[in-house]
Amino acid sequence: MLAPTREPISRPQPPLAIRRGPIGEPPKPARRFRRLALFAAMLCLVPALFSYVKTIASPSDSSLGIRTVEWMRDNGARGLVNKVESIYYSLNAPSTGGPALRALPDQPGVSTASVGGKHHRLREYRPPRIRPVIHPALPGEGAWRATFSGSRSDPPVLITSFRPDLNYPQMVAGVAWINRTSTFVQLYPGRLEPSVNLPSRGPMEVPPELRSKLVATFNSGFKLSDSGGGFAIGGHAYAPLRDGLATILRYRGGRMDVRAWTGGPNVPNNIIYARQNLPLIVDHGRSNPNLSDGPQWGATLGNAIRVWRSAVGIDRYGNLIYAAANYQTVGSLAAIMIRAGAVRAMQLDINTYWTSFITYRHSGAADPANLLFSMDRSPERYLTPDDRDFFAVYQR
């Protein structure tokens, strides 16, 4: 008997597989878009790369690291750089207390004898010895000494140092007093700063023909892009001056001043130069009450981060006073200037790389020395072209 024929069982068939490339490879349109996006991104980087190469290839007295940071700051990464710097300085902030110093670090000078206060016998005014903050005072603390060997009877520059803060007994501030009767002060543009169109940037260093009279040099203020201030030289304002900002200026008669500007965007005919940098930190012999208000006196780091800071001011007789110290807030810097005798003062540049005060012991810019030996830059700094504008002090 024949077996019954069975119909084949119908099984559902899987749908036809979509043809794809190798596993994990995106479809061709996605790959094409990704390549185009990468090419566009690289194309956008070309101008930035060209700008960076041009920057580091240009003449400069700054290190490669400094030029790289400054380039980043000027090309869209300002916030990132500022944040990294703020974190770095916060992590490396000094601790309070600690052992007291047994002696002050050495300073340059031609005499260790006091030339200030009640003991001097010179007819011209001399600044009184700076009263110590920490007792007992160390030998020579706050006592002025001359720096230039060519004029001991009427020294053009006097310097001293002292410990300015009870909470930080190892901190030392350096102070310089510039004699108005025996000096004149000149402002020189640098290679890059001020970033304005000048008919000529001049020598960008102390001119060799004037070095026989050179007694000191010191740093200027922030980059104009950071401070928003004005710059005038030769009687012409190349960056408009702003009312209310602290201004160091020189009149045609030779008189110097540091004051809040009130003259509008231009300078009158009797002013040779004017350099602005944020509001005054000292006015009428008192600290500006707004020193704790935001980043106004530290465009990149704020006003409370402890870093190298410098300032210039004027005493009640019209003599200039310069001060610099490491680990300072803008408030502690103002306190230093007041104790040194300033009735008005402005902050200059900050950070270890930009703070310089240099004295020259002999004629011809010979035997240069930093106000504080802990200053980072070489004392030869302003004897070759410099990136930043600066001041030179000459004996009359």
Buried (B, 14 or more C-beta within 10 A) or exposed (E): EEEEEEEEEEEEEEEEEEEEEEEEEEEEEEEEEEEEEEEEEEEEEEEEEEEBEEBEEEEBBBEEEBBBBBBBBBEEBBEEBBEEBBEEBEEEEBEEEEEEBEEBEEBBBBBEEBBBBEEBEEEEBBBBBBEBBBEEBBEBBBBBBBBBBBBEEBBBBBBBBBBBBEEBBBBBBBBBBBBBEBBBBBBBBBBBBBEBEEEEBBBBBBEEEEBBBBBBBBBBBBBBBBBBBBBBBBBEBBBEBBEEBBBBBBEEEEEBBBBBBEBEEBBEEEBBBBBBBBBBBBBEBEBBEEBBEEBBBBBBBBBBBBBBBBBBBBBEEEBBBBBBBBBBBBBBBBBBBBBBBBBBBBBBBBBEBBBBBBBBBBBEBEBBBBBBEBBBBBBEBBBEBBBBBBBBBBBE
